Amino acid sequence: MARSPEHSNLPAEPNAFVGRESDVDELAHLMRVSRVVTLCGAGGIGKTRLALRLAARIACACPDGVWLVELAETDRDAAVRSAVRARVAAALGIVGELAETIGDRRVLLVLDNCEPVVAECADLCRDLLSACPSVSVLATSCEPLRVPGETVWRVPPLSVDGVGSEAVRLFVTRAAAARPGFALTDATGPQVVELCRVLDGLPLAIELAAAMVRFLSVGQLVERLDDRLRLLRCGPRTAPARHRTLWAAVDWSYRDAGQCSGLQAGGKARAGGPSGPSVP
């Protein structure tokens, strides 16, 4: 492999990682006992952020590298099978044949946003897992890869069970970044809990709502949430288009992976588990 085994291409976290402590612990255990773990869930549920956090946590167990391969923008007009493999090869700095070059190296591949090319990702995983005994795969997708030995883990929403819940902690952290000095009060605490409940604990929606405290009070946000797809439109300009608005996240889930409608954002599935009920 061309790249030094002591390096990876995981990006630095852009801000504080909030919540999901027990999820990371559980997933770290699953990665020790399963060679393929797929984080499933609808758009905006936090699959990518969770995968990157997990990959950084377990990187020490992968001395030959942890490599992120972003697949959301894979060109479907090209030869898709070769396009997916070319992205993996580029991430690892490989010029020759993937399986032959990787060999018995201990490598973790993070295949992010597999849904546009899920069949090709499944083929790639099958080939690498059979030929490379020390390769592991952490994937994110709206649907399982459905490869032998895969553990499917459905990413749940953040907990919304009071002012100390994950969802409220995330809102407060992001709101304080958007408007320095922001803090919960006796009046705003219940309002934030209600806001997070209406948003179903969806991390992207909560972050978009928190950004709005630059312009609106928490009470005003709660009053306007009946039109939340129109309201939550203040994502970072540098974010992928599908993460800039709540509507874009919903559209991505259904346009690029119709199978997402067969998954419920909340709840976890165990190894080889079937898809959950339809999203309401």
C-alpha positions as semicolon CSV with decimal commas, in nm:
position;residue;x (nm);y (nm);z (nm)
1;M;0,000;0,000;0,000
2;A;0,129;0,344;-0,089
3;R;0,012;0,523;0,224
4;S;0,186;0,500;0,557
5;P;0,005;0,261;0,794
6;E;0,030;0,515;1,075
7;H;-0,201;0,754;0,896
8;S;-0,569;0,768;0,812
9;N;-0,784;1,013;0,623
10;L;-1,046;1,058;0,896
11;P;-1,139;1,426;0,922
12;A;-1,107;1,614;1,249
13;E;-1,436;1,665;1,429
14;P;-1,575;2,013;1,348
15;N;-1,739;2,057;1,688
16;A;-1,815;1,871;2,009
17;F;-1,959;1,521;1,983
18;V;-2,267;1,518;2,206
19;G;-2,446;1,210;2,339
20;R;-2,444;0,852;2,209
21;E;-2,178;0,746;2,462
22;S;-2,342;0,406;2,518
23;D;-2,394;0,364;2,143
24;V;-2,023;0,411;2,075
25;D;-1,938;0,160;2,348
26;E;-2,178;-0,099;2,205
27;L;-2,057;-0,048;1,850
28;A;-1,691;-0,072;1,953
29;H;-1,773;-0,417;2,092
30;L;-1,958;-0,516;1,774
31;M;-1,658;-0,416;1,563
32;R;-1,446;-0,659;1,765
33;V;-1,675;-0,953;1,686
34;S;-1,806;-0,866;1,338
35;R;-1,609;-0,784;1,026
36;V;-1,894;-0,585;0,870
37;V;-2,108;-0,342;1,069
38;T;-2,362;-0,128;0,885
39;L;-2,516;0,175;1,054
40;C;-2,865;0,213;0,909
41;G;-3,115;0,493;0,938
42;A;-3,291;0,775;0,761
43;G;-3,119;1,093;0,648
44;G;-3,022;1,327;0,931
45;I;-3,015;1,058;1,202
46;G;-2,639;1,099;1,250
47;K;-2,493;0,791;1,079
48;T;-2,182;0,958;0,941
49;R;-2,090;1,144;1,259
50;L;-2,137;0,828;1,466
51;A;-1,929;0,622;1,221
52;L;-1,642;0,871;1,227
53;R;-1,646;0,883;1,606
54;L;-1,645;0,504;1,623
55;A;-1,367;0,472;1,365
56;A;-1,146;0,710;1,561
57;R;-1,219;0,518;1,880
58;I;-1,109;0,183;1,738
59;A;-0,828;0,308;1,512
60;C;-0,560;0,169;1,744
61;A;-0,683;-0,182;1,657
62;C;-0,618;-0,117;1,287
63;P;-0,241;-0,061;1,255
64;D;-0,251;-0,058;0,875
65;G;-0,495;0,228;0,854
66;V;-0,850;0,355;0,887
67;W;-0,975;0,492;0,559
68;L;-1,290;0,691;0,490
69;V;-1,450;0,644;0,148
70;E;-1,730;0,892;0,073
71;L;-1,977;0,749;-0,177
72;A;-2,267;0,995;-0,175
73;E;-2,154;1,165;-0,495
74;T;-2,046;0,854;-0,684
75;D;-2,119;0,912;-1,053
76;R;-2,391;0,669;-1,154
77;D;-2,340;0,748;-1,520
78;A;-1,995;0,590;-1,505
79;A;-1,926;0,221;-1,475
80;V;-2,054;0,209;-1,118
81;R;-1,872;-0,105;-1,008
82;S;-1,536;0,033;-1,115
83;A;-1,621;0,378;-0,976
84;V;-1,676;0,241;-0,626
85;R;-1,355;0,039;-0,635
86;A;-1,166;0,336;-0,775
87;R;-1,276;0,551;-0,479
88;V;-1,159;0,287;-0,233
89;A;-0,828;0,249;-0,416
90;A;-0,776;0,626;-0,417
91;A;-0,844;0,649;-0,044
92;L;-0,588;0,378;0,029
93;G;-0,336;0,502;-0,225
94;I;-0,353;0,176;-0,419
95;V;-0,268;0,159;-0,788
96;G;-0,300;-0,216;-0,848
97;E;-0,568;-0,471;-0,764
98;L;-0,735;-0,396;-0,431
99;A;-0,754;-0,737;-0,265
100;E;-0,407;-0,842;-0,378
101;T;-0,248;-0,518;-0,255
102;I;-0,426;-0,517;0,081
103;G;-0,347;-0,882;0,144
104;D;-0,341;-0,964;0,516
105;R;-0,303;-0,606;0,638
106;R;-0,531;-0,496;0,925
107;V;-0,736;-0,223;0,761
108;L;-1,070;-0,064;0,849
109;L;-1,271;0,076;0,559
110;V;-1,540;0,329;0,644
111;L;-1,782;0,326;0,351
112;D;-2,001;0,632;0,401
113;N;-2,339;0,686;0,231
114;C;-2,354;0,356;0,047
115;E;-2,719;0,391;-0,057
116;P;-2,662;0,525;-0,413
117;V;-2,437;0,227;-0,493
118;V;-2,541;-0,029;-0,233
119;A;-2,523;-0,333;-0,462
120;E;-2,172;-0,241;-0,573
121;C;-2,067;-0,187;-0,212
122;A;-2,200;-0,531;-0,126
123;D;-1,998;-0,687;-0,409
124;L;-1,685;-0,505;-0,296
125;C;-1,728;-0,616;0,065
126;R;-1,786;-0,975;-0,038
127;D;-1,468;-0,980;-0,247
128;L;-1,247;-0,805;0,010
129;L;-1,373;-1,003;0,309
130;S;-1,314;-1,335;0,132
131;A;-0,967;-1,241;0,006
132;C;-0,835;-1,023;0,290
133;P;-0,870;-1,192;0,631
134;S;-0,785;-0,883;0,836
135;V;-1,004;-0,624;0,662
136;S;-1,306;-0,485;0,847
137;V;-1,583;-0,265;0,708
138;L;-1,790;-0,001;0,882
139;A;-2,063;0,121;0,648
140;T;-2,338;0,380;0,667
141;S;-2,648;0,343;0,455
142;C;-3,023;0,381;0,448
143;E;-3,044;0,004;0,395
144;P;-2,832;-0,300;0,484
145;L;-2,563;-0,421;0,246
146;R;-2,694;-0,775;0,292
147;V;-2,359;-0,950;0,279
148;P;-2,273;-1,265;0,478
149;G;-2,168;-1,191;0,834
150;E;-2,303;-0,835;0,834
151;T;-2,423;-0,684;1,160
152;V;-2,695;-0,427;1,097
153;W;-2,728;-0,160;1,366
154;R;-3,013;0,085;1,330
155;V;-2,911;0,427;1,454
156;P;-3,171;0,550;1,704
157;P;-3,279;0,909;1,753
158;L;-3,128;1,099;2,043
159;S;-3,305;1,051;2,375
160;V;-3,560;1,319;2,466
161;D;-3,649;1,256;2,830
162;G;-3,585;1,584;3,006
163;V;-3,341;1,872;3,016
164;G;-3,047;1,637;3,070
165;S;-3,127;1,422;2,766
166;E;-2,899;1,380;2,466
167;A;-3,122;1,582;2,236
168;V;-3,143;1,878;2,473
169;R;-2,768;1,868;2,539
170;L;-2,706;1,879;2,164
171;F;-2,942;2,173;2,117
172;V;-2,785;2,373;2,401
173;T;-2,430;2,304;2,278
174;R;-2,504;2,412;1,922
175;A;-2,721;2,708;2,029
176;A;-2,440;2,837;2,252
177;A;-2,207;2,822;1,952
178;A;-2,458;3,013;1,740
179;R;-2,538;3,269;2,010
180;P;-2,265;3,290;2,276
181;G;-2,411;3,304;2,623
182;F;-2,714;3,094;2,540
183;A;-2,820;2,879;2,835
184;L;-3,131;2,705;2,956
185;T;-3,355;2,882;3,201
186;D;-3,658;2,768;3,397
187;A;-3,870;2,909;3,114
188;T;-3,674;2,782;2,815
189;G;-3,588;2,436;2,952
190;P;-3,937;2,286;2,895
191;Q;-3,957;2,464;2,558
192;V;-3,634;2,305;2,437
193;V;-3,754;1,963;2,554
194;E;-4,076;2,015;2,357
195;L;-3,883;2,135;2,052
196;C;-3,658;1,826;2,057
197;R;-3,961;1,603;2,106
198;V;-4,141;1,753;1,805
199;L;-3,822;1,705;1,602
200;D;-3,820;1,335;1,705
201;G;-3,469;1,357;1,847
202;L;-3,328;1,386;1,493
203;P;-2,976;1,532;1,526
204;L;-2,974;1,722;1,196
205;A;-3,311;1,885;1,270
206;I;-3,197;1,978;1,622
207;E;-2,874;2,132;1,493
208;L;-3,062;2,332;1,229
209;A;-3,307;2,453;1,493
210;A;-3,023;2,549;1,728
211;A;-2,868;2,762;1,455
212;M;-3,192;2,962;1,437
213;V;-3,145;3,107;1,788
214;R;-2,940;3,377;1,618
215;F;-3,270;3,517;1,491
216;L;-3,553;3,364;1,696
217;S;-3,620;3,290;2,061
218;V;-3,679;2,931;2,169
219;G;-4,047;3,014;2,216
220;Q;-4,072;3,148;1,861
221;L;-3,904;2,835;1,728
222;V;-4,155;2,612;1,906
223;E;-4,446;2,818;1,771
224;R;-4,323;2,780;1,412
225;L;-4,238;2,410;1,413
226;D;-4,561;2,315;1,238
227;D;-4,379;2,432;0,925
228;R;-4,042;2,285;1,023
229;L;-3,943;2,169;0,673
230;R;-3,958;2,532;0,560
231;L;-3,818;2,676;0,883
232;L;-3,507;2,463;0,927
233;R;-3,298;2,595;0,641
234;C;-2,984;2,736;0,805
235;G;-2,728;2,459;0,769
236;P;-2,362;2,549;0,710
237;R;-2,277;2,660;0,356
238;T;-1,985;2,419;0,357
239;A;-2,200;2,117;0,448
240;P;-2,312;1,873;0,178
241;A;-2,630;2,000;0,012
242;R;-2,832;1,719;0,172
243;H;-2,740;1,851;0,520
244;R;-2,814;2,220;0,469
245;T;-3,190;2,195;0,521
246;L;-3,425;1,944;0,678
247;W;-3,615;1,920;0,350
248;A;-3,294;1,829;0,163
249;A;-3,222;1,549;0,412
250;V;-3,570;1,405;0,368
251;D;-3,547;1,437;-0,011
252;W;-3,205;1,264;-0,013
253;S;-3,338;0,969;0,183
254;Y;-3,626;0,905;-0,053
255;R;-3,473;1,013;-0,385
256;D;-3,146;0,824;-0,356
257;A;-3,260;0,527;-0,152
258;G;-3,625;0,441;-0,179
259;Q;-3,548;0,154;0,056
260;C;-3,513;0,411;0,335
261;S;-3,890;0,419;0,354
262;G;-3,863;0,065;0,488
263;L;-3,652;0,172;0,782
264;Q;-3,754;0,338;1,101
265;A;-3,506;0,596;1,224
266;G;-3,526;0,472;1,578
267;G;-3,449;0,130;1,719
268;K;-3,159;-0,106;1,671
269;A;-3,142;-0,423;1,468
270;R;-2,911;-0,707;1,550
271;A;-2,690;-0,913;1,322
272;G;-2,871;-1,011;1,006
273;G;-3,191;-0,846;1,129
274;P;-3,461;-0,754;0,877
275;S;-3,559;-0,402;0,786
276;G;-3,785;-0,230;1,034
277;P;-4,134;-0,093;0,973
278;S;-4,198;0,194;0,735
279;V;-4,117;0,548;0,834
280;P;-4,442;0,719;0,927
